[in-house]
Amino acid sequence: MEQGEITLRKNLRAVLTAVGAATIVLVSGAAASAETTAYGELFDYSGAWVSTQKCVNSVVMGRSNGQIYAYGITKCGGNKSSLHPEASLAGNGGQNGMEGKNAVCFNVSYCESPRVYLQEISGVTYRSTNAGTVAGDFMPPDENALAHAQVIGGRSNRAGSEAGSGRVRWADFDGDGRADYWIVNPSGSVNVYLNKGGDGHGGWQDMGQVASGLTTDSTRVRFADFNGDGKADYLLINPSGSVNVYLNNGGDGHGGWQGLNTVTSGLTSDASRVRFTDIDGDGRTDYNVINPNGSITTYLNRGGDTSGGWTDYGQIAGGLTGDLTRIRLADINGEGRADYNVINPNGSITTYLNNGGDGHGGWTNYGQAATGTTTNQNAVTLTDFTGDGRADYLVTNPDGSVNAYANNGGDGHGGWTDLGRIAAGA
């Protein structure tokens, strides 16, 4: 067995143990581009040692496109004959995946391993270790020379907002952080296609029928994460305005649904005025009513009538338009809270960033976030297609196909990337 393989296996075992010295934590609410670094203690090695040329291991963790990644760096005060960073990453002690990679660099003072990736899942603890060595050593001479870091999976705050209308909806069915393609059939049954990147970028996985449905009136059916587990649940607005919830345990044939019965008596029987979206960024969809003048009244989800109740948050926005079809509540900047977006008559989008809403931190005028590609507001959906935490711009074409523009920050803040046609439509 090669030295690198022996060391990597030892490192994979080490990452399964409790995080020890030099531990850091990247919080779940951190931006998608955030990285953080942890260091082990300085160490020497079995070869000739010069006090000014000690070495140190570090491990870097971050998140990107619905994944947690890690890589290791071994650095010394002067050139060494060889450096061997050994990075490994495990989710919940290996229950949610385990990967490791190493590198060898010769006659250098700095060496970096390739990145290792695991899918980010809400609530999962991801631990990484760099057990880098110098020259011919198999392991650092001291356990404290290993660098440890951990991240708590925070994808739950990405499925808390409904998106889409009519037969086609967008919501995260499997908890991978990317909005999947849902179809509400005339019979009320629901089919899902899992988003693997879309046409030309990884395709789709046909899950078939995931729910038999409860009504043929699709306007009363919504899909949003009620319990904060990162997967969109089935919400039914009854004719009286009350709401029933069915938790997503995998859908028909894959774990089924768990009925919570009535979670709220509701505030209105007009389903078109009700929006389920995550206002406070806790990963659970909140109950929002858009009033005729465009203002918004919110009740924060603490578990619903069956467990924990609701918090009356009051009026959180004065509103910009009385045309409810132009309002989109979606997270533009990736902070986990739904922002207030208006599709203007010319197709452009004006955005106000959610800092807590009226009386709770207010809003920031983001200006024009997108010029838009259509004046038909009913064709536009804002949802996180790429899994980076920010709502992307999706437009449904007359033939039913869908084009997507990935959100890099919006106009004046990083722009958009044209992904082309990502779905032929159903």
Salt bridges, closest charged atoms under 4 A:
GLU5 OE2 - ARG9 NH2 3.15
GLU35 OE2 - ARG115 NH2 3.36
GLU120 OE2 - ARG63 NH2 2.70
GLU120 OE1 - ARG155 NH1 3.63
GLU162 OE2 - ARG222 NH1 3.19
ASP176 OD2 - ARG178 NE 3.29
ASP199 OD2 - ARG421 NH2 3.52
ASP217 OD2 - ARG220 NE 3.36
ASP280 OD2 - ARG302 NH1 3.15
ASP282 OD2 - ARG284 NE 3.26
ASP282 OD2 - ARG302 NH1 3.64
ASP323 OD2 - ARG326 NE 3.31
ASP331 OD2 - ARG158 NH1 3.69
GLU335 OE1 - ARG337 NH2 3.27
ASP388 OD2 - ARG390 NH2 3.34
